[in-house]
Amino acid sequence: MIPDDSRFESDPDELLPGDPPLPDGWLVDTVDPAVDADVDRLVELLRGHETAGRGWAGADRDGVLVEISDLGTRTRENVVVRDADGVIQAWGSVHDRAAGRMLYVHVVARDIDHRVAGACSRVLFAWAEGQAREVGAARGLAVQQIDTGAFADDPRQHAWLAGAGFDRVRSWWQMSRPVTPAEAGLVPDPERWEKNGVLFRAVGSADDGMPDEADLRAVHEVLEGAFTDHFNSREETFAEFVHRLRQDPGHRWDHWWLAEIVDAGAPVAAGALVATESISDDGPNGSYVDYLGVLSNARGRGVAKGLLHTVIADAAARDRDRVGLEVDADSPTGADGLYTSMGWTTAYMTQSWHKDVPVATPGVDA
């Protein structure tokens, strides 16, 4: 369930012992989503971080506001480092993602002195570890994982992460596939179609126009079951799952699909796909596959391929020009073969870096 109050510590001073090793006049501070200058600066920092790491920027205000707005205060916390003029030069964001897994965003300006940048980085890491102890203790854990990402071509970030005790644990292909208008006919109707005893359909709607809760729960159950043995899978409650996905700026209820086996009587949910809308500033929007899962007892029946055909046809019908997704580059399953055979190619690569933080304070019994 979603906590009524945040599990994080909102005062950074409580997590950073003594004076942070920053230049005179620099300070560690909170960020106010109502201050346009702060939001704009965070977007600027994140876009600079993306450009340095992969060659182009995609961050926008909506994405930043997910991290810092009041909507996410129960599961997120943020900190910034301001220079002597009050300009934000570094930003850390933590997200209580699921039991034992805390996501962490670590961004430092690219145009400041490298020694000052390193000092900012150390402050952010110290704050993040403090937050890991806070959220881990609130969840009753002995160890809390910090899970953060880096672009594969970002040596500065890699050096900082390794120096802070993080281990690179996984690589990911960020893939994209072009969509043509003709592919709107790839399936009979993205809302509902059937092939070989498998029914592919969008989640239903309740009388109030909201999605049918039973269908949403079916999607959650399928994904929890499909990813049980996957890398770094952590149990996420239904409330956590829905709350988190609704915060995505591209969230659309009509981008959720179920695949059901219907050749043996009552329909049985066997696969699910959750997508979002990718907003573009200078061209058509795209679709992005956040989740695609198939239960083990339904594999080999074309469920994954059928769901992918559905999201492609849906994107084409909406005049979108691409569908993106992420693939585990280190997975032994060879799942990437399906995507490449269907036209996906790798745009860039990212990495996952982890650090396990003991929750008990050193010298104090847990």
C-alpha contacts under 8 A as a table, 3 or more apart, distances in Angstrom:
res1	aa1	res2	aa2	distance
1	M	237	T	6.13
1	M	238	F	7.45
1	M	239	A	5.22
1	M	240	E	5.86
2	I	74	R	7.51
2	I	75	T	7.79
2	I	239	A	6.33
2	I	240	E	5.81
2	I	243	H	7.88
3	P	6	S	6.52
3	P	7	R	7.62
3	P	74	R	6.49
3	P	75	T	7.83
4	D	74	R	6.79
5	D	74	R	5.48
6	S	9	E	7.84
6	S	73	T	6.49
6	S	74	R	4.17
6	S	75	T	5.88
6	S	76	R	7.43
7	R	74	R	7.31
7	R	75	T	7.26
7	R	96	D	7.93
7	R	134	E	6.65
7	R	135	V	5.05
7	R	138	A	5.94
8	F	75	T	7.94
8	F	76	R	7.51
8	F	77	E	6.59
8	F	131	Q	5.91
8	F	134	E	5.76
8	F	135	V	5.64
9	E	12	P	7.16
9	E	14	E	7.51
9	E	15	L	7.76
9	E	77	E	7.84
9	E	131	Q	6.53
9	E	134	E	6.69
10	S	77	E	6.88
11	D	14	E	5.68
11	D	15	L	7.50
11	D	30	T	7.93
12	P	15	L	5.36
12	P	16	L	6.41
12	P	28	V	7.19
12	P	29	D	7.09
12	P	30	T	7.62
12	P	79	V	7.05
12	P	127	W	6.92
13	D	16	L	5.24
13	D	17	P	7.15
13	D	28	V	7.95
14	E	17	P	7.21
15	L	126	A	7.60
15	L	127	W	5.80
15	L	130	G	5.30
15	L	131	Q	7.42
16	L	19	D	7.65
16	L	20	P	7.00
16	L	123	V	7.75
16	L	126	A	6.76
16	L	127	W	6.26
16	L	130	G	7.76
17	P	20	P	7.64
20	P	27	L	7.91
20	P	28	V	7.87
20	P	123	V	6.56
21	P	119	A	6.24
21	P	123	V	7.62
22	L	26	W	5.99
22	L	27	L	7.31
22	L	116	V	7.06
22	L	119	A	6.19
22	L	120	C	7.02
23	P	26	W	5.60
23	P	116	V	7.36
24	D	84	A	7.27
25	G	83	D	6.55
25	G	84	A	4.43
26	W	81	V	7.02
26	W	82	R	5.56
26	W	83	D	4.39
26	W	84	A	4.97
26	W	86	G	7.87
27	L	81	V	5.68
27	L	82	R	5.43
27	L	83	D	6.72
27	L	84	A	7.78
28	V	79	V	7.09
28	V	80	V	5.85
28	V	81	V	4.59
28	V	82	R	6.42
29	D	79	V	5.93
29	D	80	V	5.30
29	D	81	V	6.07
29	D	82	R	7.03
30	T	78	N	6.57
30	T	79	V	4.94
30	T	80	V	5.88
31	V	38	D	6.86
31	V	68	I	7.50
31	V	78	N	6.96
31	V	79	V	6.56
31	V	80	V	6.60
32	D	35	V	5.57
32	D	38	D	6.97
32	D	39	V	7.96
32	D	68	I	7.66
33	P	36	D	7.13
33	P	38	D	7.18
33	P	39	V	6.23
33	P	65	L	6.97
33	P	68	I	6.07
33	P	69	S	5.54
33	P	70	D	7.82
35	V	38	D	5.50
35	V	39	V	6.58
36	D	39	V	5.13
36	D	40	D	6.02
37	A	40	D	5.15
37	A	41	R	6.08
38	D	41	R	5.11
38	D	42	L	6.26
38	D	88	I	7.29
39	V	42	L	5.19
39	V	43	V	6.32
39	V	61	R	6.98
39	V	64	V	7.26
39	V	65	L	7.54
40	D	43	V	5.14
40	D	44	E	6.21
40	D	61	R	7.20
41	R	44	E	4.91
41	R	45	L	6.13
41	R	87	V	7.89
41	R	88	I	6.70
42	L	45	L	5.03
42	L	46	L	6.07
42	L	64	V	7.12
42	L	88	I	7.50
42	L	91	W	7.41
43	V	46	L	5.16
43	V	47	R	6.04
43	V	59	A	6.31
43	V	60	D	5.94
43	V	61	R	6.19
43	V	64	V	6.49
44	E	47	R	5.19
44	E	48	G	6.18
45	L	48	G	5.14
45	L	49	H	6.19
45	L	89	Q	7.60
45	L	90	A	7.74
45	L	107	V	7.00
45	L	108	V	7.10
45	L	109	A	5.86
46	L	49	H	4.94
46	L	50	E	6.20
46	L	59	A	6.40
46	L	107	V	6.66
47	R	50	E	5.06
47	R	51	T	6.09
47	R	56	W	7.88
47	R	57	A	4.88
47	R	58	G	6.55
47	R	59	A	5.55
48	G	51	T	5.10
48	G	52	A	6.17
48	G	57	A	7.07
48	G	109	A	7.37
48	G	110	R	6.83
49	H	52	A	5.33
49	H	53	G	6.22
49	H	107	V	6.66
49	H	108	V	7.55
49	H	109	A	7.44
49	H	110	R	7.13
50	E	53	G	5.10
50	E	54	R	5.87
50	E	55	G	6.92
50	E	56	W	6.16
50	E	57	A	5.13
50	E	58	G	7.37
50	E	59	A	7.92
51	T	54	R	5.57
51	T	55	G	4.39
51	T	56	W	4.29
51	T	57	A	5.07
52	A	55	G	5.83
52	A	56	W	7.65
52	A	154	D	6.91
53	G	150	A	7.82
53	G	151	F	5.22
53	G	152	A	7.23
53	G	153	D	5.42
53	G	154	D	4.77
54	R	57	A	7.99
54	R	151	F	6.46
54	R	152	A	7.87
54	R	153	D	6.52
54	R	154	D	7.82
54	R	348	Y	6.82
59	A	63	G	6.53
59	A	64	V	7.47
60	D	63	G	5.59
60	D	64	V	6.50
61	R	64	V	5.12
61	R	65	L	5.99
62	D	65	L	5.13
62	D	66	V	6.46
62	D	249	P	6.01
63	G	66	V	5.31
63	G	67	E	7.10
63	G	248	D	7.40
63	G	249	P	6.40
64	V	67	E	5.36
64	V	68	I	6.56
65	L	68	I	5.06
65	L	69	S	5.06
66	V	69	S	5.87
66	V	71	L	7.34
66	V	72	G	6.56
66	V	247	Q	6.23
66	V	248	D	6.92
66	V	249	P	7.51
67	E	72	G	6.58
67	E	76	R	6.77
67	E	77	E	7.80
67	E	78	N	7.67
67	E	93	S	6.91
68	I	72	G	6.81
68	I	73	T	7.47
68	I	76	R	7.54
68	I	77	E	7.25
68	I	78	N	6.59
69	S	72	G	5.89
69	S	73	T	6.92
70	D	73	T	5.16
71	L	74	R	7.74
71	L	247	Q	7.73
72	G	75	T	5.66
72	G	76	R	5.53
72	G	247	Q	7.72
73	T	76	R	5.13
73	T	77	E	6.44
75	T	95	H	5.68
75	T	96	D	5.10
75	T	97	R	7.40
76	R	93	S	7.11
76	R	94	V	5.52
76	R	95	H	4.45
76	R	96	D	6.25
77	E	93	S	5.81
77	E	94	V	5.44
77	E	95	H	6.82
78	N	91	W	7.37
78	N	92	G	5.67
78	N	93	S	4.41
78	N	94	V	6.46
79	V	91	W	5.89
79	V	92	G	5.25
79	V	93	S	6.53
79	V	124	L	7.80
80	V	88	I	6.33
80	V	89	Q	7.40
80	V	90	A	5.50
80	V	91	W	4.43
80	V	92	G	6.27
81	V	88	I	5.64
81	V	89	Q	5.72
81	V	90	A	5.05
81	V	91	W	6.53
81	V	120	C	6.90
82	R	85	D	7.46
82	R	86	G	5.03
82	R	87	V	5.10
82	R	88	I	4.30
82	R	89	Q	5.71
82	R	90	A	7.30
83	D	86	G	5.23
83	D	87	V	5.43
83	D	88	I	6.48
83	D	89	Q	6.60
84	A	87	V	7.46
88	I	91	W	7.48
89	Q	108	V	6.08
89	Q	109	A	5.26
90	A	106	H	7.87
90	A	107	V	5.65
90	A	108	V	4.23
90	A	109	A	6.00
90	A	120	C	6.40
90	A	121	S	7.61
90	A	124	L	7.94
91	W	105	V	7.73
91	W	106	H	6.21
91	W	107	V	5.23
91	W	108	V	6.42
91	W	124	L	7.40
92	G	104	Y	7.15
92	G	105	V	5.48
92	G	106	H	4.91
92	G	107	V	6.44
92	G	124	L	5.88
92	G	128	A	7.54
93	S	104	Y	5.63
93	S	105	V	4.94
93	S	106	H	6.90
94	V	102	M	6.59
94	V	103	L	5.56
94	V	104	Y	4.53
94	V	105	V	6.44
94	V	128	A	7.06
94	V	131	Q	7.72
95	H	102	M	5.54
95	H	103	L	4.97
95	H	104	Y	6.45
96	D	99	A	7.81
96	D	101	R	6.83
96	D	102	M	4.89
96	D	103	L	6.65
96	D	135	V	7.25
97	R	101	R	5.83
97	R	102	M	5.45
97	R	103	L	6.28
97	R	240	E	7.96
98	A	101	R	5.30
98	A	102	M	7.03
98	A	234	R	6.37
98	A	235	E	6.64
98	A	236	E	5.42
98	A	240	E	7.58
99	A	139	R	7.11
99	A	234	R	6.62
99	A	235	E	6.75
99	A	236	E	7.12
100	G	136	G	6.87
100	G	141	L	7.20
100	G	143	V	7.29
100	G	144	Q	5.11
100	G	145	Q	5.74
100	G	234	R	7.38
101	R	144	Q	6.56
101	R	145	Q	5.10
101	R	146	I	6.28
101	R	147	D	6.65
101	R	234	R	7.21
102	M	132	A	6.99
102	M	144	Q	7.32
102	M	145	Q	6.02
102	M	146	I	4.96
102	M	147	D	5.87
103	L	146	I	5.95
103	L	147	D	4.79
103	L	148	T	5.76
104	Y	128	A	7.39
104	Y	146	I	6.55
104	Y	147	D	6.02
104	Y	148	T	4.93
104	Y	149	G	7.84
105	V	148	T	6.34
105	V	149	G	7.55
106	H	121	S	7.73
106	H	124	L	7.10
106	H	148	T	7.83
108	V	117	A	6.47
108	V	120	C	7.07
108	V	121	S	6.78
109	A	112	I	6.29
109	A	117	A	7.12
110	R	117	A	7.93
112	I	116	V	6.88
112	I	117	A	6.28
113	D	116	V	5.33
113	D	117	A	6.07
114	H	117	A	4.85
114	H	118	G	6.03
115	R	118	G	5.08
115	R	119	A	6.32
116	V	119	A	5.01
116	V	120	C	6.25
117	A	120	C	5.10
117	A	121	S	6.20
118	G	121	S	4.96
118	G	122	R	6.28
118	G	160	W	7.77
119	A	122	R	5.19
119	A	123	V	6.37
120	C	123	V	5.17
120	C	124	L	6.33
121	S	124	L	5.15
121	S	125	F	6.28
121	S	160	W	7.35
122	R	125	F	5.14
122	R	126	A	6.17
122	R	164	A	7.72
123	V	126	A	5.18
123	V	127	W	6.22
124	L	127	W	5.10
124	L	128	A	6.12
125	F	128	A	5.01
125	F	129	E	6.17
125	F	164	A	7.12
126	A	129	E	5.26
126	A	130	G	6.28
127	W	130	G	5.07
127	W	131	Q	6.25
128	A	131	Q	4.98
128	A	132	A	6.13
129	E	132	A	4.90
129	E	133	R	6.39
129	E	146	I	7.84
129	E	357	V	6.73
130	G	133	R	5.23
130	G	134	E	6.36
131	Q	134	E	4.90
131	Q	135	V	6.15
132	A	135	V	5.38
132	A	136	G	5.81
132	A	144	Q	5.82
132	A	145	Q	7.29
132	A	146	I	6.85
132	A	357	V	6.71
132	A	359	V	7.28
133	R	136	G	5.10
133	R	137	A	5.92
133	R	144	Q	6.80
133	R	357	V	6.96
133	R	358	P	6.99
133	R	359	V	4.50
133	R	360	A	7.18
134	E	137	A	5.30
134	E	138	A	6.25
134	E	359	V	7.54
135	V	138	A	5.00
135	V	139	R	6.22
135	V	144	Q	7.76
136	G	139	R	5.14
136	G	140	G	6.13
136	G	141	L	5.06
136	G	142	A	7.04
136	G	143	V	6.66
136	G	144	Q	5.20
136	G	359	V	5.90
137	A	140	G	4.90
137	A	141	L	5.76
137	A	142	A	7.47
137	A	359	V	6.10
137	A	360	A	7.68
138	A	141	L	7.72
141	L	144	Q	6.70
141	L	359	V	6.85
142	A	358	P	6.08
142	A	359	V	5.23
142	A	360	A	6.79
142	A	366	A	7.39
143	V	356	D	6.23
143	V	357	V	5.51
143	V	358	P	4.54
143	V	359	V	5.23
144	Q	356	D	5.68
144	Q	357	V	5.20
144	Q	358	P	6.48
144	Q	359	V	6.42
145	Q	354	H	6.66
145	Q	355	K	5.71
145	Q	356	D	4.43
145	Q	357	V	6.10
146	I	354	H	5.56
146	I	355	K	5.23
146	I	356	D	6.31
146	I	357	V	7.37
147	D	352	S	6.85
147	D	353	W	6.00
147	D	354	H	4.79
147	D	355	K	6.92
148	T	352	S	5.90
148	T	353	W	5.35
148	T	354	H	6.41
149	G	350	T	6.89
149	G	351	Q	5.49
149	G	352	S	4.62
149	G	353	W	5.84
150	A	154	D	6.94
150	A	157	Q	6.66
150	A	158	H	7.17
150	A	350	T	5.70
150	A	351	Q	5.20
150	A	352	S	6.60
150	A	353	W	7.50
151	F	154	D	5.50
151	F	349	M	6.32
151	F	350	T	4.37
151	F	351	Q	6.09
152	A	155	P	7.96
152	A	348	Y	7.92
152	A	349	M	5.47
152	A	350	T	4.97
152	A	351	Q	6.04
154	D	157	Q	5.60
154	D	158	H	6.42
155	P	158	H	4.94
155	P	159	A	6.09
156	R	159	A	5.28
156	R	160	W	6.33
157	Q	160	W	5.17
157	Q	161	L	6.10
158	H	161	L	5.17
158	H	162	A	6.13
159	A	162	A	5.26
159	A	163	G	6.00
160	W	163	G	5.05
160	W	164	A	6.15
161	L	164	A	5.12
161	L	165	G	6.51
161	L	166	F	5.26
161	L	167	D	7.59
161	L	353	W	7.48
162	A	165	G	5.25
162	A	166	F	5.10
162	A	167	D	6.40
163	G	166	F	7.34
165	G	355	K	6.55
166	F	353	W	5.84
166	F	354	H	5.23
166	F	355	K	4.74
167	D	353	W	5.25
167	D	354	H	5.38
167	D	355	K	6.51
168	R	351	Q	6.91
168	R	352	S	5.91
168	R	353	W	4.30
168	R	354	H	6.58
169	V	351	Q	7.54
169	V	352	S	5.75
169	V	353	W	5.64
169	V	354	H	6.75
170	R	328	D	7.60
170	R	329	A	7.54
170	R	330	D	6.40
170	R	351	Q	5.61
170	R	352	S	5.09
170	R	353	W	7.25
171	S	328	D	6.45
171	S	329	A	5.41
171	S	330	D	6.23
171	S	349	M	6.96
171	S	350	T	5.78
171	S	351	Q	4.36
171	S	352	S	6.31
172	W	326	E	6.51
172	W	327	V	5.54
172	W	328	D	4.75
172	W	329	A	4.87
172	W	330	D	7.50
172	W	349	M	5.55
172	W	350	T	5.18
172	W	351	Q	6.00
172	W	352	S	7.98
173	W	326	E	5.72
173	W	327	V	5.07
173	W	328	D	6.43
173	W	329	A	5.82
173	W	346	T	5.88
173	W	347	A	7.57
173	W	348	Y	6.36
173	W	349	M	4.82
173	W	350	T	6.72
174	Q	324	G	7.44
174	Q	325	L	6.14
174	Q	326	E	4.69
174	Q	327	V	6.52
174	Q	346	T	5.67
174	Q	347	A	5.78
174	Q	348	Y	5.48
174	Q	349	M	5.69
174	Q	350	T	7.28
175	M	324	G	5.62
175	M	325	L	5.40
175	M	326	E	5.96
175	M	327	V	7.31
175	M	344	W	5.91
175	M	345	T	5.25
175	M	346	T	4.24
175	M	347	A	5.42
175	M	348	Y	7.33
176	S	322	R	6.64
176	S	323	V	5.70
176	S	324	G	4.20
176	S	325	L	6.42
176	S	344	W	5.27
176	S	345	T	5.68
176	S	346	T	6.49
176	S	347	A	6.53
177	R	322	R	5.41
177	R	323	V	5.31
177	R	324	G	6.30
177	R	343	G	5.74
177	R	344	W	4.42
177	R	345	T	6.46
178	P	321	D	5.75
178	P	322	R	4.33
178	P	323	V	6.61
178	P	343	G	7.72
178	P	344	W	7.83
179	V	183	E	6.87
179	V	312	I	6.80
179	V	315	A	7.29
179	V	316	A	6.12
179	V	320	R	6.93
179	V	321	D	4.73
179	V	322	R	4.84
179	V	323	V	7.00
180	T	183	E	5.57
180	T	184	A	7.87
180	T	316	A	6.19
180	T	321	D	6.48
181	P	184	A	5.92
181	P	316	A	5.11
181	P	317	A	7.02
181	P	319	D	6.73
182	A	185	G	6.23
182	A	186	L	7.80
182	A	316	A	7.31
183	E	186	L	4.93
183	E	312	I	7.02
183	E	313	A	5.43
183	E	316	A	5.85
183	E	317	A	7.99
184	A	187	V	7.29
184	A	312	I	7.45
184	A	313	A	4.23
184	A	314	D	6.47
184	A	315	A	7.48
184	A	316	A	4.78
184	A	317	A	4.99
185	G	188	P	6.24
185	G	189	D	7.74
185	G	313	A	6.36
186	L	309	H	6.44
186	L	310	T	7.56
186	L	312	I	7.71
186	L	313	A	5.54
187	V	190	P	6.46
187	V	193	W	7.19
187	V	309	H	6.71
187	V	310	T	6.35
187	V	313	A	6.43
188	P	192	R	7.88
188	P	193	W	6.14
189	D	192	R	5.54
189	D	193	W	5.88
189	D	310	T	7.99
190	P	193	W	6.86
190	P	200	F	7.85
190	P	201	R	6.98
190	P	202	A	7.36
190	P	310	T	5.21
190	P	311	V	7.27
190	P	313	A	6.47
190	P	314	D	5.70
191	E	200	F	7.78
191	E	201	R	5.27
191	E	202	A	5.13
192	R	199	L	7.21
192	R	200	F	5.58
192	R	201	R	4.19
192	R	202	A	6.55
193	W	199	L	5.92
193	W	200	F	5.34
193	W	201	R	6.49
194	E	197	G	6.79
194	E	198	V	5.56
194	E	199	L	4.33
194	E	200	F	5.91
195	K	198	V	5.36
195	K	199	L	6.62
196	N	301	R	7.91
197	G	261	I	5.96
197	G	262	V	5.34
197	G	263	D	4.74
198	V	259	A	6.49
198	V	260	E	5.54
198	V	261	I	4.67
198	V	262	V	5.79
198	V	263	D	7.28
198	V	303	V	7.30
199	L	259	A	5.53
199	L	260	E	5.06
199	L	261	I	6.36
199	L	262	V	6.54
200	F	257	W	7.03
200	F	258	L	5.90
200	F	259	A	4.50
200	F	260	E	6.53
200	F	306	G	7.36
200	F	307	L	6.98
200	F	310	T	7.87
201	R	257	W	5.57
201	R	258	L	5.52
201	R	259	A	6.49
202	A	254	D	6.73
202	A	255	H	7.35
202	A	256	W	5.84
202	A	257	W	4.27
202	A	258	L	6.20
203	V	211	P	6.64
203	V	212	D	6.79
203	V	215	D	5.64
203	V	216	L	7.09
203	V	253	W	7.99
203	V	254	D	7.27
203	V	256	W	5.94
203	V	257	W	5.56
203	V	258	L	6.51
204	G	211	P	5.75
204	G	212	D	5.20
204	G	215	D	6.64
205	S	208	D	7.84
205	S	209	G	5.69
205	S	210	M	5.60
205	S	211	P	4.22
205	S	212	D	4.84
206	A	209	G	5.43
206	A	210	M	5.49
206	A	211	P	5.63
206	A	212	D	4.94
206	A	213	E	7.95
207	D	210	M	7.39
211	P	215	D	7.59
211	P	216	L	7.25
211	P	253	W	6.73
212	D	215	D	5.39
212	D	216	L	6.45
213	E	216	L	4.97
213	E	217	R	6.08
214	A	217	R	5.10
214	A	218	A	6.15
215	D	218	A	4.92
215	D	219	V	6.30
215	D	258	L	7.88
216	L	219	V	5.10
216	L	220	H	6.30
217	R	220	H	5.00
217	R	221	E	6.06
217	R	238	F	6.88
218	A	221	E	5.09
218	A	222	V	6.11
218	A	258	L	7.97
218	A	269	A	6.72
219	V	222	V	5.24
219	V	223	L	6.23
219	V	257	W	7.80
219	V	258	L	6.59
219	V	271	G	7.70
219	V	272	A	5.57
219	V	273	L	7.78
220	H	223	L	5.24
220	H	224	E	6.05
220	H	238	F	6.46
220	H	241	F	7.42
221	E	224	E	5.12
221	E	225	G	6.06
222	V	225	G	5.14
222	V	226	A	5.90
222	V	269	A	7.06
222	V	270	A	6.56
222	V	271	G	6.13
222	V	272	A	6.45
222	V	293	G	6.75
222	V	294	V	6.97
222	V	295	L	6.48
223	L	226	A	4.98
223	L	227	F	6.02
223	L	271	G	7.73
223	L	272	A	6.81
223	L	291	Y	7.67
223	L	292	L	7.53
223	L	293	G	5.34
223	L	294	V	7.43
224	E	227	F	5.53
224	E	228	T	6.11
224	E	235	E	7.16
224	E	236	E	7.77
225	G	228	T	5.41
225	G	295	L	6.40
226	A	229	D	7.69
226	A	293	G	5.34
226	A	294	V	5.53
226	A	295	L	4.86
226	A	296	S	6.84
227	F	230	H	4.96
227	F	233	S	6.39
227	F	293	G	7.12
228	T	233	S	6.08
228	T	234	R	7.91
229	D	233	S	6.96
230	H	233	S	5.66
236	E	240	E	6.13
236	E	241	F	6.21
237	T	240	E	5.17
237	T	241	F	6.11
238	F	241	F	5.03
238	F	242	V	6.19
239	A	242	V	5.42
239	A	243	H	5.97
240	E	243	H	5.21
240	E	244	R	6.01
241	F	244	R	5.40
241	F	245	L	6.31
242	V	245	L	5.31
242	V	246	R	6.05
243	H	246	R	5.37
243	H	247	Q	6.67
244	R	247	Q	5.44
244	R	248	D	7.31
245	L	248	D	5.58
245	L	251	H	6.69
246	R	249	P	7.92
246	R	251	H	5.82
247	Q	251	H	7.19
248	D	251	H	5.17
248	D	276	T	7.99
250	G	276	T	4.92
250	G	277	E	4.51
250	G	278	S	6.08
250	G	279	I	7.28
251	H	255	H	7.88
251	H	275	A	7.65
251	H	276	T	5.03
251	H	277	E	6.62
252	R	255	H	5.48
252	R	256	W	7.80
252	R	275	A	7.77
252	R	276	T	6.08
252	R	277	E	7.20
253	W	256	W	5.99
255	H	274	V	6.04
255	H	275	A	5.15
255	H	276	T	6.31
255	H	311	V	7.93
256	W	272	A	7.57
256	W	273	L	5.89
256	W	274	V	4.57
256	W	275	A	6.29
257	W	272	A	5.62
257	W	273	L	5.20
257	W	274	V	6.47
257	W	307	L	7.50
258	L	269	A	6.76
258	L	270	A	7.66
258	L	271	G	5.83
258	L	272	A	4.52
258	L	273	L	6.59
259	A	269	A	5.94
259	A	270	A	5.70
259	A	271	G	4.74
259	A	272	A	5.93
259	A	303	V	6.69
259	A	307	L	7.26
260	E	267	P	5.58
260	E	268	V	5.06
260	E	269	A	4.30
260	E	270	A	5.33
260	E	271	G	6.84
261	I	264	A	7.28
261	I	267	P	5.48
261	I	268	V	5.16
261	I	269	A	6.47
261	I	270	A	6.46
262	V	265	G	6.04
262	V	266	A	6.33
262	V	267	P	4.64
262	V	268	V	6.74
263	D	267	P	7.90
264	A	267	P	7.66
269	A	272	A	7.98
270	A	294	V	5.85
270	A	295	L	5.43
270	A	297	N	7.94
270	A	298	A	6.00
270	A	303	V	7.84
271	G	292	L	7.52
271	G	293	G	5.51
271	G	294	V	4.18
271	G	295	L	6.20
271	G	298	A	7.91
271	G	303	V	6.49
271	G	304	A	7.24
272	A	291	Y	7.61
272	A	292	L	5.82
272	A	293	G	5.47
272	A	294	V	6.63
272	A	307	L	7.51
273	L	289	V	7.15
273	L	290	D	7.65
273	L	291	Y	5.42
273	L	292	L	4.46
273	L	293	G	6.59
273	L	307	L	6.57
274	V	289	V	6.10
274	V	290	D	5.61
274	V	291	Y	5.07
274	V	292	L	6.66
275	A	287	S	6.60
275	A	288	Y	5.29
275	A	289	V	4.31
275	A	290	D	5.22
275	A	291	Y	6.88
275	A	311	V	7.77
276	T	287	S	5.75
276	T	288	Y	5.21
276	T	289	V	6.61
276	T	290	D	6.93
277	E	285	N	7.01
277	E	286	G	5.92
277	E	287	S	4.66
277	E	288	Y	6.17
278	S	285	N	5.59
278	S	286	G	4.77
278	S	287	S	5.37
278	S	288	Y	6.24
279	I	284	P	7.88
279	I	285	N	4.90
279	I	286	G	6.63
280	S	283	G	5.71
280	S	284	P	6.23
280	S	285	N	5.07
280	S	286	G	7.51
284	P	319	D	7.25
284	P	320	R	5.56
284	P	321	D	6.12
285	N	320	R	5.30
285	N	321	D	6.77
285	N	322	R	7.74
286	G	315	A	6.99
286	G	320	R	4.99
286	G	321	D	5.75
286	G	322	R	4.92
286	G	323	V	5.78
286	G	324	G	7.63
287	S	311	V	7.82
287	S	315	A	6.18
287	S	320	R	7.18
287	S	322	R	6.36
287	S	323	V	4.71
287	S	324	G	6.39
288	Y	323	V	5.35
288	Y	324	G	4.58
288	Y	325	L	5.73
289	V	292	L	7.01
289	V	323	V	7.20
289	V	324	G	6.16
289	V	325	L	5.01
289	V	326	E	7.79
290	D	325	L	6.71
290	D	326	E	7.83
292	L	304	A	7.27
293	G	304	A	7.40
294	V	298	A	6.69
294	V	299	R	6.57
294	V	303	V	6.93
294	V	304	A	6.58
295	L	298	A	5.57
295	L	299	R	6.70
296	S	299	R	5.42
298	A	301	R	6.22
298	A	303	V	7.38
299	R	302	G	7.18
299	R	303	V	6.95
300	G	303	V	7.51
302	G	305	K	5.27
302	G	306	G	5.90
303	V	306	G	5.10
303	V	307	L	6.21
304	A	307	L	5.21
304	A	308	L	6.21
305	K	308	L	5.07
305	K	309	H	6.10
305	K	338	L	7.77
306	G	309	H	5.07
306	G	310	T	6.17
307	L	310	T	4.94
307	L	311	V	6.39
308	L	311	V	5.25
308	L	312	I	6.19
309	H	312	I	5.13
309	H	313	A	6.08
310	T	313	A	5.20
310	T	314	D	6.06
311	V	314	D	4.95
311	V	315	A	6.06
311	V	323	V	7.92
312	I	315	A	5.11
312	I	316	A	6.24
312	I	323	V	6.75
313	A	316	A	5.09
313	A	317	A	6.16
314	D	317	A	5.09
314	D	318	R	6.32
315	A	318	R	5.11
315	A	319	D	6.43
315	A	320	R	5.16
315	A	321	D	7.34
315	A	322	R	7.37
315	A	323	V	7.31
316	A	319	D	5.06
316	A	320	R	5.50
316	A	321	D	6.99
317	A	320	R	7.52
327	V	335	A	7.67
327	V	336	D	6.51
328	D	331	S	5.44
328	D	336	D	7.92
329	A	336	D	7.77
331	S	334	G	6.58
331	S	335	A	7.70
334	G	337	G	5.82
335	A	338	L	5.82
335	A	339	Y	7.21
336	D	339	Y	5.17
336	D	340	T	6.18
337	G	340	T	5.29
337	G	341	S	6.03
338	L	341	S	5.19
338	L	342	M	6.34
339	Y	342	M	5.12
339	Y	343	G	6.44
339	Y	344	W	5.31
339	Y	345	T	7.95
340	T	343	G	5.15
340	T	344	W	4.81
340	T	345	T	6.22
341	S	344	W	7.38
346	T	349	M	7.55
358	P	361	T	7.63
359	V	366	A	7.73
360	A	364	V	6.53
360	A	365	D	6.67
360	A	366	A	4.97
361	T	364	V	5.45
361	T	365	D	7.68
361	T	366	A	7.66
